[in-house]
Every structure is written in structure tokens, then in C-alpha cells.
Amino acid sequence: MKIIAVLLSILFAAAQSLIAWYWSEVTVRQFESVFASMYGGVPAWSAVAFSIGPGWFFAPLLIGVFLIAALFNNNLRAYLGLVSLAACLITGLMVYAMYPIHLMLSVPV
């Protein structure tokens, strides 16, 4: 079970890194432009997420540091499931910032 938690943590950390890299200045401005044209403004969570900018690279970095520390410390291995859940939630929040489902569903087709 622990190996699954480790693999999930690595997978989500890689996804977070790719999303953070994808959020270059140009991409963020494009998202904000699309949100402004579709919804009249940038959704609150998207604005907060985009304002963090390169700070998003700390999440996968911390996950990696934890996984390396868990290799050497048996007590930390008990938290692998919690770390993989946190990694999943962070990735979900990053994706949600780009695609606010609650607003997309409220716009008539």
C-alpha cells in the first residue's frame, strides 16, 4: 500500500510541476482574458492561484523532500497516504483554477 502512495505522490508532484511550468506569464494572461470574456471577470480561486505564480513549484519540491526523508525515517512512512492525498488535492485545485466547473456549468450553451 505504501508503494502506491509513493507512486501517486510522485505522479501528482510531476503533474503539479508541469502545470506550474505551463502557467507562464503569457498563459496566465490568456486564461484571465478568456475568463473575463466569458464570465465578466476572473474567478476568485483562479486569481489567487495565478497570483502565486512560481510559488507553486514549492508544492512538488516539498513532496519530493518528504519522500526522500521517508526513505530514511520509518516514522515518516506512516504519513505517506496523507501526503499522497494532499498532493492529489493540490493538483485538483490547480486544475480547477484553469477550469472553474461551477461557472462553466452555469453558462448556457
N, C-alpha and C positions, 0 to 999 in steps of 0.2 A: 504494500500500500504506500509505503514511503517513497518508493521509486516513482510511482505515478504522480505523487505530489511534487517531487523534484522535477519530473519531466514537464508537468503542467506549469510550474513556476518558470522554468526556462522558456517554454513556449510563449507564455504571456509576457515575460520580460522582453523577449525578442520582438513580439508584436508592439509593445509599448515603445521600444526603440525605433522601430520603423515608422510608427505614427508620429512620434516626436520629430524624427528627421523629415517626414513628409510635411509637417507644419512649418515650412519655411515662411518667411515674411510674405512672399507672393501668394502662397497657398492660403494663408490665413486671411489675407485681404480678399481673395476670391470667395472664400466661404462667407465672410462678412458681407460682401456685395450681394451674393445670392440670397442670404438671409434677409438683408434689407429690402431687396426687391420682392421677395415672396411674402414676408411677414411684417414688413414695415420697420424692422429693427433686428438686432442680433439678440437671440435668446440669452437669458441671464447666465445659464451654465456655460454656454458656448463662449460668451465674452470672458468669463472667469478663466475657463480652460485655455483659451487662446492667449490670455494675458500672461499666463505662467511661462509660456514660450519654452526656452531651452531648459527651464527648471524641471520639465517632465523627464529629462534624462536621469534625474536622481532616483526615480522610482525603480527602473530596471537595475541601476547601479546598486541600490540598497538590497534588492532581491539577490543579486549576484554575490554581494558581500555576505549576506546571510547564508546563502547556500554553501559558500566556501567555509564559513565559520562552522556550519553544521557538520561538515566533513570531519572536523577535529574535535567537536564538542558533542558528546552524546545527549546532553541535556537539551540542546537546541533542536535536536531532531524531533522532539515531541511537538514542535510548533510548525513543522513542515506543511501540514494541512491548512493551518491558519494563514501561512504565508502564501500558499497557492490560491486560497480563497481571496485574499487581499489583492493578489496580482490579477486575478480574474475580474474583480470589481473595478480596479483602476483601469484596466483595459476596456471594460464596458463603459465606464464614464468617458474615456477618451473617444470611443466610437460614438457615443451618444452626443457628444459635443458637436460632432460633424453632421449627425443625422437626428435631429430632435423629433422623435417619433410622435410625441403628443401634438406638435404643431403640424407635422406632415399629415396626420390623420384628420385634422380639423379643417384643412384647406379643401374646398370642393374641387372635384376633378373636371 
